[in-house]
Amino acid sequence: MIIDFLFSKEGLRVAQVDVSMTGMRMGRGRSGFVPQGCDNLTGAVHLALADLSAALIRPEIIDQLLGGVSGIARPEISLVNGEEENSVRVVGSVETMGVRIPIRASTRVSVSNNRLVLAATQVEGLPILGRLPVQLFDIVLPLTLPAGLTFTGVSTAPGQVIVNFEGKDVQFAPAAEEPD
């Protein structure tokens, strides 16, 4: 099962963006020089696991995660750093038949086709999972970059997922005209 994030009107909070540009081209604007493009651009978007966790607990995402399995109350889940490189763990609990049961899932983090993918590699905790035809899930976060930029990789650091990008001969959109 693939789960696409359905962003709220507020979108997803980005903790930090690092950008480095070389060969900056400047042009004349009404109020002075303005950037028009650069030869090389590299950067990284830092997504806090707490912010990704907040997006995960939205009801429409939880419904997709449960996949219609009856008898399971809404889980309380969050994302934490995994034990392996480029991994994140889903931890929390669910309620079934009046009993709270801890759950854990290990995921592998990657970037594919302009999407951040947390692919489950192992799910632990629910005793009924072994008796159900449950397929391991992927959590997919669509990402968009301006024209001329491409994603180059993903890594994890304490409390965050870092998505790297780069571009060559990047053109910036013209700035809105300033009033006279």
For each residue, the residues with C-beta under 8 A, 3 or more apart:
1: 64 67 135 137 138
2: 137 138 140
3: 61 64 65 137 138 139 140
4: 140 141 142
5: 12 55 61 139 140 141 142
6: 58 60 61
7: 10 11 12 55
8: 11 58
9:
10: 7 13
11: 7 8
12: 5 7 47 51 52 55 141
13: 10 48 51 54
14: 17 45 46 47 51
15: 46 47 48 51 160
16: 45 46
17: 14 43 44 45 46
18: 43 44 46
19: 41 42 43
20: 41 42 43
21: 24 38 40 41 170
22: 38 39 40
23: 38 39 40
24: 21 35 37 38
25: 35 36 37 38 39
26: 33 34 35 36
27: 33 34 35 36
28: 32 33 34
29: 32 33 34 175 178
30: 177 178
31: 34 178
32: 28 29
33: 26 27 28 29
34: 26 27 28 29 31 175
35: 24 25 26 27 38 172
36: 25 26 27 171 172 174
37: 24 25 169 170 171 172
38: 21 22 23 24 25 35 41 170 172
39: 22 23 25 168 169
40: 21 22 23 166 167 168 170
41: 19 20 21 38 148 149 166 167 168 170
42: 19 20 164 165 166
43: 17 18 19 20 164 165 166
44: 17 18 162 163 164 165
45: 14 16 17 143 162 163 165
46: 14 15 16 17 18 157 160 161 162
47: 12 14 15 51 52 116 160 161 162 163
48: 13 15 51 52 159 160
49: 52 53 78 79 80 81 88 159 160 161
50: 53 54 78 159
51: 12 13 14 15 47 48 54 55
52: 12 47 48 49 55 56 79 141 161
53: 49 50 56 57 77 78 79
54: 13 50 51 57
55: 5 7 12 51 52 58 61 141
56: 52 53 61 62 65 77 78 79 90 139
57: 53 54 61 62 76 77
58: 6 8 55 61 62
59: 62 63 74
60: 6 63 64
61: 3 5 6 55 56 57 58 64 65
62: 56 57 58 59 65 66 74 75
63: 59 60 66
64: 1 3 60 61 67
65: 3 56 61 62 75 137
66: 62 63 69 72 75
67: 1 64 134 137
68:
69: 66 72 132 134
70:
71: 96 97
72: 66 69 75 94 95 96 126
73: 94 95 96
74: 59 62 94 95
75: 62 65 66 72 92 93 94 103
76: 57 92 93 94
77: 53 56 57 90 91 92 93 103
78: 49 50 53 56 90 91 92
79: 49 52 53 56 88 89 90 91 118
80: 49 88 89 91
81: 49 87 88 89 156 158 159
82: 86 87 88 89 106 107 156
83: 87 89 106
84: 87 106
85: 155 156
86: 82 108 109 110 154 155 156
87: 81 82 83 84 106 107 108 109 121 156
88: 49 79 80 81 82 107 109 118 156 161
89: 79 80 81 82 83 104 105 106 107
90: 56 77 78 79 103 104 105 107 118 120
91: 77 78 79 80 102 103 104
92: 75 76 77 78 102 103
93: 75 76 77 100 101 102 103 125
94: 72 73 74 75 76 100 101 103 125 126
95: 72 73 74 98 99 100 101
96: 71 72 73 99 101 126 128
97: 71
98: 95
99: 95 96
100: 93 94 95
101: 93 94 95 96 125 126 127
102: 91 92 93 125
103: 75 77 90 91 92 93 94 123 124 125 126
104: 89 90 91 123 124 125
105: 89 90 120 122 123 124 137
106: 82 83 84 87 89 120 121 122
107: 82 87 88 89 90 118 119 120 121 139
108: 86 87 118 119 121
109: 86 87 88 116 117 118 154 155 156 161
110: 86 116 117 119 154
111: 114 115 116 117 143 151 153 154 163
112: 115 117
113:
114: 111 142 143 144 145 151
115: 111 112 140 141 142 143
116: 47 109 110 111 140 141 143 154 161 163
117: 109 110 111 112 138 139 140 141
118: 79 88 90 107 108 109 138 139 140 141
119: 107 108 110 136 138
120: 90 105 106 107 123 136 137 138 139
121: 87 106 107 108 136
122: 105 106 136
123: 103 104 105 120 126 129 134 136
124: 103 104 105
125: 93 94 101 102 103 104 129
126: 72 94 96 101 103 123 129
127: 101 130
128: 96 131 132
129: 123 125 126 132 134
130: 127
131: 128
132: 69 128 129
133:
134: 67 69 123 129
135: 1
136: 119 120 121 122 123
137: 1 2 3 65 67 105 120
138: 1 2 3 117 118 119 120
139: 3 5 56 107 117 118 120
140: 2 3 4 5 115 116 117 118
141: 4 5 12 52 55 115 116 117 118
142: 4 5 114 115
143: 45 111 114 115 116 151 163
144: 114
145: 114 149 150 151 165 167
146: 149 170 173
147: 171
148: 41 167 168 169 170 171
149: 41 145 146 165 166 167 170
150: 145 165 166 167
151: 111 114 143 145 154 163 164 165
152: 164 165 166
153: 111 163 164
154: 86 109 110 111 116 151 161 162 163 164
155: 85 86 109 161 162 164
156: 81 82 85 86 87 88 109 160 161 162
157: 46 160 162
158: 81
159: 48 49 50 81
160: 15 46 47 48 49 156 157
161: 46 47 49 52 88 109 116 154 155 156
162: 44 45 46 47 154 155 156 157
163: 44 45 47 111 116 143 151 153 154
164: 42 43 44 151 152 153 154 155
165: 42 43 44 45 145 149 150 151 152
166: 40 41 42 43 149 150 152
167: 40 41 145 148 149 150 170
168: 39 40 41 148
169: 37 39 148
170: 21 37 38 40 41 146 148 149 167
171: 36 37 147 148
172: 35 36 37 38
173: 146
174: 36
175: 29 34 178
176:
177: 30
178: 29 30 31 175
179:
180:
